Amino acid sequence: MHLGGTRFPGLLLTMDGKQGVDLVQMLRPRQVVPVHFNDYTIMKSPLSEFTDEFDRRQPPGHLRRVERGQTVALTVPVVG
């Protein structure tokens, strides 16, 4: 999930917290990994906006919080 609530100049580049949770509810992923939420000063929506909204609305999927510099293995189920 690319977050940060970034608009430049007026064009939406990254989702804010509410938009991010809206997308999670629509796509229903098993795992949610927020990224790219505070890389630049132009980003106006802190990660807490997304996590607070996620906790409040409890959409499907497991929220994986990854600290800067950490890596996370994502698995893709084999079909067939």
C-alpha positions as semicolon CSV with decimal commas, in nm:
position;residue;x (nm);y (nm);z (nm)
1;M;0,000;0,000;0,000
2;H;0,159;0,324;-0,114
3;L;0,045;0,583;0,138
4;G;0,134;0,937;0,237
5;G;-0,157;1,145;0,113
6;T;0,058;1,314;-0,151
7;R;-0,079;1,556;-0,407
8;F;0,144;1,734;-0,657
9;P;0,033;1,982;-0,799
10;G;-0,320;1,889;-0,696
11;L;-0,286;1,545;-0,859
12;L;-0,322;1,247;-0,624
13;L;0,008;1,054;-0,611
14;T;-0,033;0,843;-0,295
15;M;-0,339;0,755;-0,086
16;D;-0,417;0,897;0,255
17;G;-0,519;0,669;0,543
18;K;-0,891;0,660;0,465
19;Q;-0,831;0,591;0,095
20;G;-0,586;0,314;0,187
21;V;-0,839;0,136;0,409
22;D;-1,108;0,184;0,142
23;L;-0,880;-0,001;-0,101
24;V;-0,813;-0,280;0,150
25;Q;-1,188;-0,328;0,195
26;M;-1,236;-0,343;-0,181
27;L;-0,944;-0,579;-0,263
28;R;-0,960;-0,795;0,053
29;P;-0,591;-0,898;0,058
30;R;-0,458;-1,152;0,308
31;Q;-0,172;-0,921;0,408
32;V;-0,137;-0,545;0,404
33;V;0,209;-0,385;0,413
34;P;0,207;-0,003;0,418
35;V;0,509;0,152;0,242
36;H;0,629;0,485;0,109
37;F;0,434;0,688;0,365
38;N;0,701;0,925;0,496
39;D;0,981;0,926;0,243
40;Y;0,939;1,292;0,142
41;T;0,828;1,613;0,316
42;I;0,547;1,648;0,059
43;M;0,367;1,351;0,222
44;K;0,092;1,489;0,444
45;S;-0,078;1,176;0,580
46;P;0,119;0,997;0,856
47;L;0,113;0,620;0,887
48;S;-0,087;0,657;1,209
49;E;-0,380;0,792;1,003
50;F;-0,390;0,462;0,812
51;T;-0,327;0,233;1,112
52;D;-0,585;0,413;1,328
53;E;-0,844;0,386;1,048
54;F;-0,749;0,020;0,989
55;D;-0,790;-0,059;1,361
56;R;-1,121;0,130;1,377
57;R;-1,278;-0,030;1,067
58;Q;-1,112;-0,374;1,095
59;P;-1,108;-0,459;0,723
60;P;-1,012;-0,810;0,607
61;G;-0,644;-0,894;0,599
62;H;-0,353;-0,889;0,840
63;L;-0,175;-0,555;0,882
64;R;0,204;-0,606;0,881
65;R;0,394;-0,314;1,023
66;V;0,746;-0,300;0,883
67;E;1,001;-0,059;1,027
68;R;1,238;0,135;0,801
69;G;1,522;-0,092;0,697
70;Q;1,335;-0,413;0,779
71;T;1,248;-0,663;0,512
72;V;0,946;-0,887;0,494
73;A;0,894;-1,201;0,288
74;L;0,568;-1,202;0,097
75;T;0,437;-1,538;-0,019
76;V;0,216;-1,599;-0,317
77;P;-0,012;-1,903;-0,303
78;V;0,035;-2,161;-0,577
79;V;-0,289;-2,227;-0,764
80;G;-0,357;-2,547;-0,951
